[in-house]
Amino acid sequence: MIPGGEIGTVQVTFLDSSLHLIEHQCCHCVSREDIATIIGSALFAGAAGIMLTQHFDSQEPRPTPDETAWTGRLFVACEPFDLILIDRIIFGPKTHFSFRERGYLDH
């Protein structure tokens, strides 16, 4: 976790129910307080889903426990609004880490 409560810079993409792009916010600094902002922006855009991507310089792109907990809080916060956290993918130089593929975003 980055000092000050931030988990890092991510790309936030809002998609419709057919997974078509509605809006993309580049370099969105995400902290614990930004969950409400992300959900509000998704609702304002008329999105059905949210996709997060992030780039790490490390060879093994693995989230910290705080990043995993934050992603879980966003996942739970989406549910009352019928929003889907489609995935959060962390890209490294040669590999990636997908929260969906690893089972973190299953009910």
C-alpha positions in Angstrom: 0.0 0.0 0.0 1.2 3.4 -0.9 1.6 5.8 2.1 -1.4 8.0 2.7 -3.9 5.3 2.1 -3.7 5.1 -1.7 -3.5 1.8 -3.5 -2.0 3.4 -6.6 -3.0 4.7 -10.0 -5.5 2.8 -11.9 -7.5 3.1 -15.1 -11.2 3.1 -14.5 -13.4 2.0 -17.5 -17.2 2.1 -17.5 -19.1 -0.4 -19.7 -22.7 -0.9 -20.7 -24.6 -4.2 -20.3 -23.1 -5.4 -23.7 -19.6 -4.6 -22.4 -19.3 -1.6 -24.8 -17.2 1.3 -23.6 -19.1 4.2 -22.2 -16.3 6.2 -20.5 -12.7 5.8 -19.5 -10.9 7.7 -16.8 -7.2 7.7 -17.1 -4.8 7.6 -14.1 -7.4 7.7 -11.4 -5.7 7.7 -8.1 -7.7 5.4 -5.9 -7.9 5.5 -2.1 -10.4 4.0 0.3 -12.6 7.1 0.0 -12.8 6.9 -3.8 -15.1 3.9 -3.9 -18.2 6.2 -3.6 -16.7 8.4 -6.3 -16.2 5.5 -8.7 -19.7 4.2 -8.1 -21.2 7.6 -8.5 -19.4 8.2 -11.8 -20.5 4.8 -13.0 -24.2 5.5 -12.2 -23.9 9.0 -13.8 -22.5 7.5 -16.9 -25.3 4.9 -17.0 -22.8 2.0 -16.7 -23.6 -1.6 -16.0 -20.0 -2.6 -15.2 -16.7 -1.3 -14.0 -13.3 -2.5 -15.1 -10.1 -1.5 -13.4 -6.6 -1.9 -14.9 -3.3 -1.1 -13.4 0.4 -1.4 -14.4 3.1 -2.5 -12.1 6.8 -2.3 -12.9 7.6 -5.4 -10.8 8.1 -8.7 -12.6 5.3 -10.4 -10.5 2.3 -8.2 -10.4 0.6 -9.2 -7.2 -1.7 -7.0 -5.1 -1.0 -6.2 -1.5 -3.5 -7.4 1.2 -4.7 -3.8 1.4 -5.3 -3.7 -2.4 -7.1 -7.0 -2.3 -9.3 -5.7 0.6 -10.1 -2.4 -1.3 -11.1 -4.4 -4.4 -13.4 -6.5 -2.3 -15.0 -3.5 -0.8 -15.6 -2.0 -4.2 -17.1 -5.4 -5.4 -19.5 -5.4 -2.4 -20.4 -1.7 -2.8 -21.4 -2.2 -6.5 -24.0 -4.8 -5.7 -26.9 -2.6 -4.3 -26.6 -0.5 -7.5 -26.8 -3.5 -9.9 -23.2 -2.7 -11.0 -20.8 -5.4 -11.8 -17.1 -5.1 -11.0 -16.1 -7.0 -14.1 -12.4 -7.3 -13.1 -9.4 -5.6 -11.8 -6.3 -6.6 -13.8 -2.8 -5.7 -12.8 -0.3 -5.9 -15.6 3.4 -6.5 -15.2 6.1 -6.6 -17.8 5.5 -10.2 -18.7 2.4 -11.4 -16.9 -0.8 -10.2 -15.3 -2.9 -10.7 -12.2 -6.7 -10.9 -12.7 -8.9 -10.7 -9.6 -11.7 -12.5 -11.6 -9.4 -15.3 -12.7 -8.1 -15.8 -9.2 -11.7 -16.1 -7.8 -11.7 -12.9 -5.8 -14.8 -11.5 -7.6 -17.0 -14.5 -7.3 -20.1 -14.5 -5.1 
